[in-house]
Structure formats: structure tokens, C-alpha cells
Amino acid sequence: MITGVIIKGIGGRYYVKSDEVVYECSARGKFRNQSLTPMVGDKVDILQGAAHSDSHGSIEHIHQRKTMLIRPAVANIDQLVIVAALSAPQPNLELVDNFLLLGEIIGIDIVLCLNKTDLTDAGEIRYIYEKAGYPVICTSAVESNGLGELREALSGKISAFAGNSGVGKSSILNALGLEHKMETGEVSKKIQRGRHTTRHVELLQLPSGGLVLDTPGFSTFELPNIRAQELERYFPEFADHLGGCRFRGCSHTSEPDCAVLEALGNGDISPQRHDSYVNIYTELKKVKEWER
């Protein structure tokens, strides 16, 4: 039996890397009976083909996953690298906040990468997220700015890149020196969206160490299955103020003597981040218990 990691899955075939060898594998039928589908990032045991030099095999066992994302469908990642463009397309901070929420709920490390500093300064956006407690790396794939810092953050880890189309994920990965260059696409001037250039999820080896998952661009986000009253714990800048409100079960949206709203008024919490919280809270309140 050989142990490896699934680096790619296309059309029911899975490519498992063990040491420096990649095996093309099928999945045993028993996984269908267990309603279990192999995912990129899975650590698996495979049975090699009959010939010793055979590069084919079958997946016999999937090890327990430590983390799992549904969209993109990946397992066992160590950190989520959220890429946002500072311009072309204009930054979608609502989507950034949704990705941050996803990372907080899953319990994985998060890095925010603000790309295209060659077009404009990170300024206020960087301040907002560093104040919220997130590590922020500013990059320009065009001018190679910030790539050393990003390379260090990726070293020795399995990282998933996320962000809407056109923000420069593939360009950044290319600039980091991937052997297999990722296809890049231009941003439509009319709608400020990038053309989707990544058609499948694939685990890629960085020359400097670390594995990355380049994933198709996102333009939508599904709310996670949490209750509205649980949302406060996933905004880290709220933590020092929770428990200080007059009312038990305070929603931190409009109540008097709310410690979170007081912190907002004092400048300790960003208005943009609080607006995101209120928007998500409002959507979560619409979900009935029987719909969960």
C-alpha cells in the first residue's frame, strides 16, 4: 500500500502524489456506498497496479480530514489566502468578509493578500483588516512587490487561494515560480470581472516549499449554516467587547448600551466591517430553524 495526497481530480480520475511519483487512480466503489467522494488534498492509501513500474492504482482508504471546504472542494488545507484586487476589478470587501467568516468558522489560518499595488495604494483597506487582527500582505505580480513575504507565508503549508475572478490569483502563483504556468485572463472593462481561467482544483508545488490550490474564481458566496446569534464570535475585533452589553443576547445592531456599538463609535471597530456583520446577521435571521 502506498500513501500519498490527491493533487488533482478530473472526470472521476484522481492523481495521487507520493514522494516524487504521481499515480493515476480510480476510487473504490465502496466510497459511493459510504457517500464519500475523494477530494483534492485528501491523504489516501492506494493500491498500485500489477506491474512494479505501473503508474496506475486504486484508492483504498481516505484518511480522516482535518479541514474541509465545499466550495472549492478541498480538504486538509492549513490556511486560506484571500486575494483581493485594489483596482481592476474594484475591491469587493463584502466578498472578502464572507471568505474571512468562512475561514473563522472552519478554524483555519487566514492571510489577506491585497494585489495590484502597482495600480493604487492599499491604504485604508489594509488598515481596516490589520485592525481587525488579520495578517495582510500587499503584492504586485507585475512589479514583484511583496512576493517574498507571501512566499514565506506559504512555505511548508497547504494553502487555498480564494477570490473573485480577475484579482490576480494565477498571476501571483506564476510570479512565485510554479513549474506549470497558470493561464491568466484579462479583466472585462465593461463589467469589471475577470474571465475564469482555472477550470479545476489542483494542488501545486511551489519551488520554495509549500503546496497551493489554485481554484476557479468566485462571484457568489453561500452563507454558512450558523445561527445569527453565533455570528459575533466569528468577528475577531468584537471579542474584547462581548459581554459588556446591557442586554443579554444583544445583536450588536441597534440596541442601547451595546459595547460593540460603543467600540464602533470610538473607532475601535471599522464601520465597513460592522456593516458586513449587520448584513450577514440580517440574512441569517431570515433562515428558519426547520430550514437548517
LOLUMVEX-355241 format. One record per residue: x, y, z of N, C-alpha, C in turn; residue in one letter; residue number from 1. Coordinates in Angstrom, 3 decimals. Example, Ala and Ser with C-alpha at 12.3 -4.5 7.8 and 13.67 -1.06 7.14 Angstrom:
residues 2
n_east	n_north	n_up	ca_east	ca_north	ca_up	c_east	c_north	c_up	resn	resi
13.190	-5.690	7.800	12.300	-4.500	7.800	13.200	-3.300	7.800	A	1
12.850	-2.250	7.080	13.670	-1.060	7.140	12.900	0.030	7.870	S	2
END
This chain:
residues 292
n_east	n_north	n_up	ca_east	ca_north	ca_up	c_east	c_north	c_up	resn	resi
0.846	-1.193	0.000	0.000	0.000	0.000	0.885	1.248	0.000	M	1
0.501	2.227	-0.780	1.252	3.477	-0.900	0.385	4.615	-0.366	I	2
0.989	5.509	0.412	0.276	6.659	0.959	0.690	7.920	0.209	T	3
-0.280	8.722	-0.173	0.009	9.959	-0.890	-1.107	10.969	-0.707	G	4
-1.044	12.042	-1.473	-2.026	13.123	-1.402	-2.627	13.336	-2.787	V	5
-3.946	13.464	-2.846	-4.613	13.758	-4.124	-4.291	15.193	-4.515	I	6
-3.672	15.361	-5.684	-3.315	16.711	-6.136	-4.255	17.220	-7.224	I	7
-5.055	16.316	-7.809	-5.964	16.737	-8.874	-7.014	15.658	-9.093	K	8
-8.219	16.073	-9.459	-9.275	15.125	-9.797	-10.036	15.616	-11.011	G	9
-10.064	14.819	-12.064	-10.762	15.200	-13.299	-11.502	13.989	-13.846	I	10
-12.796	14.158	-14.078	-13.578	13.112	-14.719	-13.544	11.765	-14.024	G	11
-13.582	11.761	-12.709	-13.590	10.505	-11.971	-12.228	9.858	-11.809	G	12
-11.183	10.508	-12.281	-9.818	10.019	-12.105	-9.101	10.948	-11.124	R	13
-8.307	10.352	-10.247	-7.620	11.103	-9.207	-6.115	10.901	-9.346	Y	14
-5.381	11.989	-9.211	-3.931	11.945	-9.369	-3.304	12.109	-7.990	Y	15
-2.639	11.046	-7.551	-2.119	10.966	-6.192	-0.596	11.055	-6.225	V	16
-0.059	12.029	-5.484	1.388	12.214	-5.433	1.942	11.570	-4.181	K	17
2.931	10.682	-4.367	3.633	10.052	-3.262	5.115	10.192	-3.532	S	18
5.810	10.903	-2.664	7.200	11.297	-2.925	7.236	12.086	-4.233	D	19
7.963	11.607	-5.221	8.045	12.337	-6.492	7.250	11.651	-7.598	E	20
6.483	10.639	-7.260	5.718	9.883	-8.250	4.240	10.263	-8.168	V	21
3.611	10.441	-9.340	2.181	10.726	-9.396	1.465	9.533	-10.003	V	22
0.476	8.996	-9.294	-0.277	7.826	-9.738	-1.677	8.259	-10.185	Y	23
-2.099	7.754	-11.326	-3.464	7.984	-11.788	-4.344	6.890	-11.201	E	24
-5.352	7.294	-10.441	-6.120	6.315	-9.671	-7.630	6.445	-9.901	C	25
-8.295	5.327	-9.711	-9.750	5.303	-9.626	-10.103	5.146	-8.151	S	26
-11.355	5.433	-7.810	-11.811	5.285	-6.429	-12.642	4.017	-6.309	A	27
-12.440	3.286	-5.228	-13.198	2.058	-4.996	-14.682	2.365	-4.883	R	28
-15.508	1.428	-5.340	-16.952	1.595	-5.289	-17.503	1.747	-3.893	G	29
-16.761	1.255	-2.890	-17.255	1.327	-1.512	-17.437	2.772	-1.048	K	30
-16.695	3.709	-1.647	-16.838	5.107	-1.249	-18.204	5.659	-1.645	F	31
-18.723	5.203	-2.788	-20.069	5.626	-3.198	-21.097	5.132	-2.209	R	32
-20.925	3.899	-1.738	-21.858	3.333	-0.754	-21.805	4.099	0.559	N	33
-20.652	4.702	0.844	-20.482	5.472	2.076	-20.787	6.955	1.869	Q	34
-21.243	7.298	0.634	-21.496	8.703	0.268	-20.265	9.556	0.534	S	35
-19.113	9.008	0.196	-17.833	9.673	0.417	-17.125	9.858	-0.922	L	36
-16.846	11.088	-1.278	-16.164	11.390	-2.527	-14.755	11.882	-2.234	T	37
-13.740	11.288	-2.849	-12.368	11.782	-2.650	-12.261	13.244	-3.066	P	38
-11.431	13.996	-2.351	-11.251	15.421	-2.619	-9.774	15.728	-2.797	M	39
-9.502	16.761	-3.583	-8.134	17.255	-3.664	-7.683	17.642	-2.262	V	40
-6.473	17.236	-1.904	-5.960	17.487	-0.563	-6.107	16.298	0.362	G	41
-6.920	15.325	-0.011	-7.083	14.126	0.813	-5.778	13.336	0.896	D	42
-5.463	12.873	2.092	-4.388	11.901	2.274	-5.005	10.525	2.101	K	43
-4.468	9.731	1.190	-5.100	8.453	0.844	-4.067	7.329	0.788	V	44
-4.570	6.104	0.929	-3.778	4.905	0.687	-4.220	4.325	-0.641	D	45
-3.264	4.006	-1.502	-3.601	3.458	-2.806	-2.922	2.107	-3.008	I	46
-3.561	1.292	-3.844	-3.005	0.004	-4.244	-2.497	0.167	-5.663	L	47
-1.195	-0.041	-5.826	-0.568	0.164	-7.128	-0.977	-0.925	-8.103	Q	48
-0.865	-0.611	-9.420	-1.162	-1.589	-10.458	-0.257	-2.812	-10.364	G	49
-0.565	-3.815	-11.145	0.140	-5.095	-11.065	1.632	-4.961	-11.313	A	50
2.029	-4.217	-12.336	3.447	-4.067	-12.655	4.101	-3.087	-11.686	A	51
5.344	-3.369	-11.293	6.042	-2.541	-10.307	6.181	-1.098	-10.797	H	52
6.358	-0.944	-12.092	6.542	0.390	-12.658	5.217	1.047	-13.052	S	53
4.115	0.342	-12.783	2.804	0.846	-13.175	2.493	2.139	-12.434	D	54
2.111	3.185	-13.154	1.785	4.466	-12.538	0.290	4.600	-12.290	S	55
-0.429	3.487	-12.350	-1.868	3.491	-12.086	-2.155	2.766	-10.771	H	56
-3.333	3.037	-10.218	-3.694	2.378	-8.976	-5.142	2.657	-8.613	G	57
-5.518	2.222	-7.423	-6.877	2.455	-6.929	-6.798	2.987	-5.503	S	58
-7.692	3.928	-5.187	-7.736	4.491	-3.837	-8.482	3.517	-2.942	I	59
-7.793	3.049	-1.895	-8.366	2.048	-0.992	-8.872	2.653	0.321	E	60
-8.256	3.755	0.741	-8.612	4.326	2.046	-8.373	5.824	2.031	H	61
-9.318	6.583	2.592	-9.188	8.030	2.745	-8.988	8.325	4.229	I	62
-7.885	8.964	4.556	-7.594	9.292	5.946	-8.560	10.372	6.450	H	63
-8.710	10.453	7.752	-9.605	11.431	8.347	-9.162	12.840	7.963	Q	64
-10.129	13.667	7.588	-9.833	15.045	7.189	-9.773	15.951	8.403	R	65
-8.792	16.859	8.399	-8.716	17.835	9.489	-9.508	19.095	9.166	K	66
-9.633	19.425	7.884	-10.484	20.538	7.444	-11.114	20.153	6.113	T	67
-12.219	20.821	5.774	-12.874	20.541	4.501	-13.646	21.771	4.047	M	68
-13.485	22.110	2.789	-14.270	23.160	2.153	-15.137	22.517	1.078	L	69
-16.356	23.017	0.928	-17.256	22.507	-0.100	-17.050	23.258	-1.407	I	70
-16.866	24.576	-1.302	-16.626	25.369	-2.489	-15.514	26.358	-2.213	R	71
-14.308	26.110	-2.711	-13.877	24.998	-3.554	-13.825	23.700	-2.767	P	72
-13.953	22.583	-3.467	-13.959	21.268	-2.824	-12.528	20.821	-2.559	A	73
-12.030	21.126	-1.364	-10.670	20.772	-0.982	-10.652	20.316	0.463	V	74
-9.649	19.524	0.803	-9.526	19.007	2.168	-8.125	19.278	2.700	A	75
-8.039	19.347	4.020	-6.765	19.375	4.739	-5.885	20.581	4.446	N	76
-6.499	21.717	4.128	-5.677	22.895	3.915	-5.310	23.515	5.268	I	77
-4.143	24.145	5.315	-3.663	24.770	6.546	-4.101	26.217	6.647	D	78
-4.204	26.886	5.500	-4.580	28.299	5.553	-5.308	28.704	4.281	Q	79
-6.118	29.729	4.436	-6.864	30.297	3.319	-6.229	31.638	2.969	L	80
-5.769	31.767	1.732	-5.200	33.022	1.254	-6.270	33.719	0.428	V	81
-6.816	34.792	0.970	-7.881	35.530	0.298	-7.241	36.649	-0.513	I	82
-7.424	36.599	-1.820	-6.812	37.592	-2.707	-7.877	38.590	-3.143	V	83
-7.591	39.866	-2.940	-8.477	40.937	-3.388	-7.655	41.934	-4.195	A	84
-8.190	42.366	-5.315	-7.519	43.382	-6.120	-7.868	44.759	-5.587	A	85
-6.876	45.636	-5.579	-7.119	47.014	-5.153	-7.768	47.838	-6.256	L	86
-7.657	47.330	-7.492	-8.259	48.005	-8.638	-8.331	47.013	-9.784	S	87
-9.293	47.238	-10.708	-9.408	46.423	-11.931	-9.401	44.921	-11.664	A	88
-10.428	44.352	-11.039	-11.698	44.970	-10.653	-11.616	45.696	-9.306	P	89
-12.597	46.525	-9.054	-12.657	47.229	-7.790	-12.809	46.223	-6.644	Q	90
-12.223	46.506	-5.480	-12.256	45.540	-4.372	-13.680	45.244	-3.905	P	91
-13.963	43.966	-3.741	-15.263	43.522	-3.246	-15.090	43.133	-1.783	N	92
-15.203	44.100	-0.887	-14.932	43.848	0.525	-16.015	43.000	1.173	L	93
-17.217	43.029	0.638	-18.278	42.161	1.155	-17.900	40.695	0.945	E	94
-17.362	40.389	-0.238	-16.934	39.025	-0.507	-15.734	38.655	0.357	L	95
-14.801	39.604	0.543	-13.659	39.364	1.425	-14.130	39.000	2.818	V	96
-15.093	39.754	3.342	-15.597	39.495	4.690	-16.301	38.143	4.776	D	97
-16.967	37.738	3.709	-17.600	36.419	3.691	-16.555	35.311	3.712	N	98
-15.472	35.486	2.962	-14.395	34.493	2.983	-13.722	34.445	4.359	F	99
-13.544	35.605	4.963	-12.966	35.634	6.311	-13.865	34.885	7.290	L	100
-15.168	35.091	7.160	-16.125	34.382	8.006	-16.002	32.880	7.810	L	101
-15.889	32.458	6.557	-15.743	31.034	6.266	-14.503	30.463	6.942	L	102
-13.375	31.170	6.831	-12.152	30.704	7.466	-12.278	30.623	8.970	G	103
-12.943	31.617	9.565	-13.123	31.614	11.026	-13.982	30.430	11.469	E	104
-15.032	30.139	10.717	-15.933	29.044	11.084	-15.227	27.699	10.971	I	105
-14.471	27.522	9.890	-13.759	26.253	9.693	-12.609	26.120	10.678	I	106
-12.056	27.253	11.100	-10.966	27.227	12.068	-9.606	27.053	11.438	G	107
-9.384	27.710	10.307	-8.075	27.640	9.667	-7.444	29.032	9.653	I	108
-6.117	29.058	9.508	-5.412	30.332	9.451	-5.814	31.092	8.193	D	109
-5.751	32.405	8.273	-6.169	33.254	7.167	-5.078	34.279	6.871	I	110
-4.807	34.479	5.592	-3.928	35.551	5.128	-4.704	36.342	4.084	V	111
-4.712	37.660	4.232	-5.354	38.513	3.232	-4.277	39.103	2.336	L	112
-4.396	38.858	1.043	-3.438	39.345	0.059	-4.108	40.441	-0.771	C	113
-3.612	41.660	-0.643	-4.134	42.791	-1.417	-3.235	42.975	-2.632	L	114
-3.738	42.617	-3.795	-2.931	42.584	-5.007	-3.139	43.829	-5.875	N	115
-2.234	44.016	-6.805	-2.235	45.115	-7.773	-1.895	46.455	-7.124	K	116
-0.880	46.438	-6.239	-0.410	47.690	-5.640	0.275	48.577	-6.675	T	117
0.555	48.043	-7.855	1.106	48.875	-8.928	0.052	49.844	-9.478	D	118
-1.229	49.564	-9.196	-2.300	50.414	-9.699	-2.761	51.457	-8.690	L	119
-2.701	51.098	-7.398	-3.132	52.041	-6.358	-2.593	51.573	-5.015	T	120
-2.663	52.437	-4.020	-2.132	52.142	-2.692	-3.150	51.356	-1.857	D	121
-2.640	50.458	-1.006	-3.521	49.630	-0.168	-4.211	50.476	0.904	A	122
-3.509	51.459	1.439	-4.041	52.444	2.371	-5.093	51.981	3.351	G	123
-6.303	52.495	3.192	-7.392	52.295	4.134	-7.800	50.835	4.240	E	124
-7.788	50.114	3.125	-8.212	48.710	3.155	-7.267	47.897	4.029	I	125
-5.977	48.132	3.864	-5.010	47.430	4.710	-5.257	47.748	6.181	R	126
-5.496	48.992	6.482	-5.728	49.421	7.865	-6.943	48.717	8.460	Y	127
-8.025	48.623	7.691	-9.258	48.002	8.172	-9.001	46.578	8.658	I	128
-8.294	45.797	7.853	-8.153	44.377	8.171	-7.030	44.085	9.157	Y	129
-5.987	44.893	9.154	-4.970	44.734	10.185	-5.545	45.104	11.547	E	130
-6.402	46.114	11.590	-7.053	46.500	12.848	-7.990	45.410	13.346	K	131
-8.569	44.646	12.393	-9.446	43.527	12.763	-8.657	42.307	13.223	A	132
-7.328	42.341	13.048	-6.495	41.257	13.552	-5.984	40.285	12.512	G	133
-6.150	40.619	11.236	-5.730	39.695	10.179	-4.375	40.094	9.594	Y	134
-3.530	39.102	9.285	-2.282	39.414	8.588	-2.572	39.826	7.155	P	135
-1.985	40.931	6.716	-2.222	41.466	5.380	-0.893	41.557	4.633	V	136
-0.863	41.033	3.425	0.316	41.122	2.566	-0.089	41.857	1.296	I	137
0.631	42.907	0.967	0.342	43.697	-0.233	1.290	43.277	-1.349	C	138
0.733	42.952	-2.505	1.546	42.413	-3.590	1.251	43.098	-4.918	T	139
2.211	42.947	-5.812	2.023	43.286	-7.215	2.735	42.216	-8.025	S	140
1.965	41.391	-8.714	2.571	40.362	-9.555	3.344	41.005	-10.704	A	141
2.914	42.191	-11.123	3.566	42.895	-12.232	4.945	43.401	-11.823	V	142
5.034	44.005	-10.634	6.290	44.594	-10.173	7.033	43.712	-9.173	E	143
6.486	42.521	-8.896	7.098	41.552	-7.957	7.193	42.084	-6.529	S	144
6.356	43.013	-6.175	6.347	43.547	-4.808	5.616	42.590	-3.864	N	145
6.166	42.403	-2.673	5.514	41.615	-1.642	5.576	40.114	-1.839	G	146
6.187	39.647	-2.925	6.180	38.211	-3.205	7.047	37.438	-2.223	L	147
8.139	38.047	-1.759	8.981	37.374	-0.775	8.233	37.118	0.521	G	148
7.475	38.111	0.977	6.676	37.960	2.191	5.602	36.902	2.015	E	149
4.962	36.885	0.849	3.939	35.885	0.581	4.553	34.497	0.487	L	150
5.703	34.396	-0.158	6.400	33.112	-0.294	6.717	32.527	1.085	R	151
7.137	33.377	1.991	7.442	32.934	3.358	6.189	32.444	4.070	E	152
5.061	33.130	3.845	3.799	32.737	4.484	3.296	31.397	3.961	A	153
3.647	31.053	2.724	3.180	29.810	2.106	4.087	28.625	2.408	L	154
5.318	28.888	2.791	6.317	27.833	2.958	5.888	26.779	3.976	S	155
5.959	25.530	3.569	5.672	24.415	4.461	4.210	24.189	4.765	G	156
3.316	24.892	4.073	1.882	24.764	4.345	1.114	24.415	3.075	K	157
-0.083	23.865	3.276	-1.023	23.690	2.171	-1.999	24.851	2.231	I	158
-2.008	25.658	1.185	-2.802	26.876	1.178	-3.804	26.865	0.038	S	159
-5.004	27.347	0.302	-6.009	27.505	-0.742	-6.130	28.976	-1.079	A	160
-6.060	29.296	-2.359	-6.247	30.671	-2.821	-7.715	30.883	-3.167	F	161
-8.283	31.964	-2.673	-9.675	32.275	-2.948	-9.808	33.746	-3.302	A	162
-10.830	34.063	-4.082	-11.065	35.435	-4.501	-11.833	35.420	-5.802	G	163
-12.535	36.520	-6.084	-13.326	36.525	-7.304	-12.439	36.643	-8.536	N	164
-13.003	36.434	-9.695	-12.242	36.397	-10.940	-11.570	37.734	-11.216	S	165
-10.369	37.666	-11.753	-9.662	38.851	-12.181	-8.798	39.514	-11.134	G	166
-8.767	38.971	-9.899	-7.986	39.622	-8.844	-6.498	39.310	-8.947	V	167
-6.146	38.295	-9.759	-4.733	38.021	-10.000	-4.166	36.811	-9.291	G	168
-5.014	35.873	-8.894	-4.515	34.683	-8.208	-3.505	33.918	-9.066	K	169
-3.876	33.642	-10.312	-2.988	32.877	-11.191	-1.707	33.649	-11.496	S	170
-1.815	34.954	-11.667	-0.627	35.770	-11.927	0.339	35.726	-10.744	S	171
-0.199	35.749	-9.540	0.645	35.665	-8.347	1.351	34.315	-8.290	I	172
0.598	33.237	-8.543	1.195	31.904	-8.496	2.278	31.751	-9.559	L	173
2.041	32.310	-10.722	3.070	32.285	-11.762	4.314	33.036	-11.300	N	174
4.118	34.193	-10.693	5.237	35.010	-10.243	6.017	34.338	-9.121	A	175
5.358	33.430	-8.390	6.038	32.681	-7.328	6.867	31.529	-7.879	L	176
6.783	31.305	-9.200	7.684	30.354	-9.836	7.159	28.951	-10.013	G	177
5.846	28.784	-10.150	5.314	27.451	-10.398	5.854	26.901	-11.709	L	178
6.179	25.601	-11.714	6.713	24.976	-12.921	5.685	24.979	-14.038	E	179
4.421	24.725	-13.688	3.346	24.706	-14.682	2.628	26.047	-14.611	H	180
2.850	26.906	-15.574	2.273	28.233	-15.559	0.753	28.172	-15.626	K	181
0.111	28.960	-14.759	-1.337	29.027	-14.762	-1.775	30.025	-15.833	M	182
-2.867	29.684	-16.527	-3.414	30.585	-17.534	-4.022	31.798	-16.844	E	183
-3.756	32.984	-17.387	-4.331	34.201	-16.823	-5.296	34.821	-17.816	T	184
-6.229	35.612	-17.304	-7.230	36.239	-18.170	-7.329	37.721	-17.912	G	185
-7.756	38.453	-18.903	-7.916	39.888	-18.761	-9.221	40.201	-18.031	E	186
-9.288	41.382	-17.498	-10.500	41.835	-16.831	-11.354	42.601	-17.826	V	187
-12.623	42.244	-17.902	-13.551	42.941	-18.776	-13.741	44.378	-18.288	S	188
-13.467	45.360	-19.149	-13.644	46.760	-18.761	-15.114	47.087	-18.540	K	189
-16.001	46.380	-19.222	-17.422	46.682	-19.136	-18.011	46.279	-17.795	K	190
-17.694	45.058	-17.356	-18.326	44.568	-16.133	-17.337	44.398	-14.980	I	191
-16.052	44.725	-15.218	-15.038	44.657	-14.167	-14.942	43.264	-13.559	Q	192
-15.030	42.256	-14.399	-14.849	40.878	-13.942	-13.807	40.207	-14.805	R	193
-13.093	39.291	-14.188	-12.100	38.556	-14.956	-12.730	37.340	-15.602	G	194
-12.153	36.929	-16.704	-12.606	35.668	-17.300	-12.094	34.522	-16.448	R	195
-12.934	33.501	-16.246	-12.498	32.337	-15.477	-11.394	31.628	-16.244	H	196
-10.225	31.484	-15.594	-9.099	30.852	-16.264	-8.731	29.513	-15.642	T	197
-9.201	29.228	-14.437	-8.898	27.959	-13.782	-10.141	27.090	-13.813	T	198
-10.045	25.931	-14.452	-11.245	25.119	-14.685	-11.362	23.937	-13.727	R	199
-10.348	23.685	-12.939	-10.431	22.613	-11.965	-9.538	22.962	-10.777	H	200
-9.772	22.270	-9.671	-8.967	22.483	-8.473	-7.742	21.590	-8.551	V	201
-6.575	22.169	-8.315	-5.343	21.387	-8.416	-4.353	21.823	-7.344	E	202
-3.682	20.853	-6.765	-2.662	21.101	-5.759	-1.320	21.254	-6.464	L	203
-0.662	22.399	-6.247	0.554	22.735	-6.983	1.730	22.916	-6.025	L	204
2.889	22.425	-6.448	4.092	22.514	-5.637	4.842	23.816	-5.933	Q	205
5.157	24.554	-4.873	5.964	25.762	-5.031	7.439	25.406	-4.952	L	206
8.278	26.002	-5.789	9.718	25.709	-5.750	10.338	25.996	-4.383	P	207
9.823	26.992	-3.686	10.382	27.373	-2.390	9.798	26.579	-1.225	S	208
8.924	25.625	-1.519	8.286	24.827	-0.479	6.854	25.248	-0.249	G	209
6.029	24.284	0.087	4.613	24.553	0.278	3.801	24.118	-0.924	G	210
2.532	23.861	-0.680	1.598	23.453	-1.725	0.461	24.462	-1.770	L	211
0.010	24.770	-2.960	-1.085	25.721	-3.098	-2.174	25.133	-3.983	V	212
-3.397	25.568	-3.705	-4.540	25.167	-4.513	-5.030	26.386	-5.264	L	213
-4.910	26.348	-6.581	-5.490	27.416	-7.377	-6.897	26.972	-7.749	D	214
-7.863	27.817	-7.488	-9.260	27.424	-7.643	-9.988	28.382	-8.558	T	215
-11.099	27.935	-9.171	-11.869	28.832	-10.030	-12.315	30.085	-9.285	P	216
-12.435	31.188	-9.988	-12.832	32.455	-9.371	-14.239	32.395	-8.817	G	217
-14.481	33.169	-7.761	-15.787	33.192	-7.120	-16.487	34.518	-7.374	F	218
-17.779	34.481	-7.610	-18.563	35.698	-7.677	-19.775	35.612	-6.752	S	219
-19.982	34.425	-6.163	-21.094	34.255	-5.230	-20.582	33.555	-3.978	T	220
-21.383	33.614	-2.922	-20.996	33.002	-1.661	-22.248	32.529	-0.943	F	221
-22.233	31.316	-0.451	-23.367	30.781	0.294	-23.125	30.965	1.790	E	222
-24.122	31.481	2.477	-23.988	31.672	3.913	-23.777	30.338	4.616	L	223
-22.852	30.283	5.562	-22.631	29.039	6.299	-23.808	28.728	7.200	P	224
-23.900	27.484	7.609	-25.030	27.036	8.419	-24.789	27.340	9.896	N	225
-24.818	28.627	10.237	-24.729	29.033	11.634	-25.947	29.888	11.953	I	226
-26.207	30.069	13.241	-27.328	30.888	13.672	-26.880	32.338	13.847	R	227
-27.804	33.238	13.709	-27.481	34.665	13.786	-26.775	35.017	15.090	A	228
-27.232	34.426	16.196	-26.648	34.753	17.494	-25.226	34.218	17.659	Q	229
-24.798	33.335	16.757	-23.433	32.797	16.818	-22.443	33.663	16.046	E	230
-22.943	34.562	15.215	-22.092	35.305	14.296	-21.050	36.154	15.011	L	231
-21.397	36.709	16.156	-20.491	37.625	16.866	-19.125	37.003	17.153	E	232
-19.096	35.695	17.375	-17.833	35.057	17.752	-16.863	34.930	16.577	R	233
-17.355	35.142	15.356	-16.518	34.983	14.168	-16.015	36.316	13.614	Y	234
-16.261	37.395	14.334	-15.666	38.689	14.013	-14.655	38.980	15.128	F	235
-13.379	38.695	14.906	-12.388	38.746	15.989	-12.275	40.106	16.673	P	236
-12.562	41.205	15.957	-12.460	42.522	16.570	-13.573	42.787	17.578	E	237
-14.592	41.922	17.611	-15.669	42.052	18.597	-15.277	41.447	19.949	F	238
-14.292	40.569	19.970	-14.024	39.699	21.112	-13.861	40.462	22.434	A	239
-13.099	41.556	22.410	-12.830	42.282	23.655	-14.051	43.018	24.183	D	240
-15.109	43.081	23.393	-16.283	43.869	23.783	-17.508	43.008	24.108	H	241
-17.437	41.727	23.797	-18.571	40.837	24.066	-18.734	40.660	25.572	L	242
-19.960	40.636	26.014	-20.236	40.508	27.440	-20.383	41.845	28.138	G	243
-20.113	42.933	27.409	-20.210	44.252	28.021	-21.483	44.993	27.681	G	244
-22.405	44.322	27.012	-23.657	44.975	26.602	-24.686	44.939	27.738	C	245
-25.606	45.886	27.719	-26.642	45.920	28.754	-27.566	44.716	28.655	R	246
-27.922	44.341	27.423	-28.898	43.268	27.242	-28.219	41.947	26.901	F	247
-28.672	40.918	27.574	-28.204	39.577	27.252	-28.760	39.185	25.878	R	248
-27.926	38.610	25.037	-28.364	38.256	23.702	-28.393	39.442	22.766	G	249
-27.627	40.478	23.072	-27.569	41.680	22.234	-27.120	41.300	20.822	C	250
-27.783	41.868	19.840	-27.450	41.566	18.449	-26.337	42.470	17.908	S	251
-26.000	43.521	18.645	-24.957	44.486	18.253	-25.311	45.194	16.944	H	252
-26.597	45.402	16.730	-27.034	46.084	15.511	-27.637	47.454	15.807	T	253
-28.431	47.553	16.911	-29.094	48.836	17.188	-29.432	49.054	18.658	S	254
-29.110	48.103	19.537	-29.519	48.192	20.929	-28.781	49.318	21.671	E	255
-29.441	49.928	22.667	-28.749	50.915	23.509	-27.749	50.222	24.439	P	256
-26.723	50.967	24.828	-25.693	50.454	25.743	-25.071	49.158	25.238	D	257
-24.816	49.115	23.946	-24.146	47.952	23.331	-22.653	48.246	23.287	C	258
-21.844	47.364	23.856	-20.402	47.576	23.921	-19.762	47.557	22.537	A	259
-20.315	46.744	21.641	-19.774	46.678	20.285	-20.053	47.974	19.538	V	260
-21.284	48.486	19.674	-21.626	49.754	19.025	-20.827	50.914	19.629	L	261
-20.540	50.836	20.923	-19.710	51.852	21.562	-18.295	51.822	20.976	E	262
-17.761	50.600	20.787	-16.437	50.452	20.185	-16.438	50.963	18.745	A	263
-17.543	50.753	18.057	-17.687	51.269	16.691	-17.626	52.791	16.708	L	264
-18.327	53.406	17.642	-18.342	54.858	17.746	-16.992	55.437	18.128	G	265
-16.204	54.655	18.888	-14.881	55.101	19.321	-13.799	54.863	18.266	N	266
-14.178	54.207	17.165	-13.195	53.924	16.122	-12.418	52.646	16.321	G	267
-12.786	51.835	17.333	-12.085	50.572	17.581	-12.530	49.468	16.630	D	268
-13.693	49.641	16.026	-14.215	48.686	15.046	-14.534	49.457	13.771	I	269
-14.135	48.915	12.647	-14.350	49.582	11.360	-15.831	49.621	10.991	S	270
-16.344	50.762	10.533	-17.733	50.827	10.067	-18.002	49.840	8.931	P	271
-17.033	49.661	8.037	-17.210	48.722	6.919	-17.385	47.302	7.435	Q	272
-16.581	46.923	8.424	-16.685	45.572	8.987	-18.008	45.411	9.739	R	273
-18.420	46.431	10.464	-19.689	46.330	11.185	-20.858	46.248	10.210	H	274
-20.777	46.992	9.109	-21.826	46.903	8.088	-21.923	45.479	7.543	D	275
-20.772	44.852	7.302	-20.772	43.462	6.830	-21.424	42.552	7.854	S	276
-21.089	42.769	9.125	-21.694	41.978	10.204	-23.214	42.116	10.194	Y	277
-23.707	43.334	10.103	-25.152	43.583	10.119	-25.821	42.925	8.919	V	278
-25.214	43.037	7.754	-25.794	42.423	6.549	-25.879	40.908	6.679	N	279
-24.805	40.300	7.165	-24.813	38.846	7.326	-25.796	38.432	8.417	I	280
-25.814	39.185	9.527	-26.741	38.894	10.623	-28.187	38.932	10.124	Y	281
-28.502	39.937	9.328	-29.866	40.082	8.799	-30.249	38.891	7.933	T	282
-29.322	38.430	7.099	-29.592	37.271	6.247	-29.764	36.003	7.075	E	283
-28.938	35.845	8.094	-29.038	34.651	8.938	-30.353	34.624	9.713	L	284
-30.851	35.779	10.093	-32.117	35.843	10.829	-33.293	35.377	9.975	K	285
-33.154	35.458	8.664	-34.222	35.034	7.762	-34.342	33.516	7.672	K	286
-33.294	32.800	8.068	-33.296	31.339	7.973	-34.056	30.733	9.140	V	287
-35.105	29.992	8.838	-35.902	29.340	9.877	-35.187	28.080	10.368	K	288
-35.490	27.700	11.612	-34.842	26.527	12.184	-35.108	25.270	11.355	E	289
-36.311	25.150	10.835	-36.637	23.940	10.082	-35.932	23.905	8.720	W	290
-35.371	25.041	8.309	-34.660	25.099	7.025	-33.188	24.702	7.171	E	291
-32.728	24.560	8.381	-31.309	24.245	8.600	-31.035	22.775	8.315	R	292
END
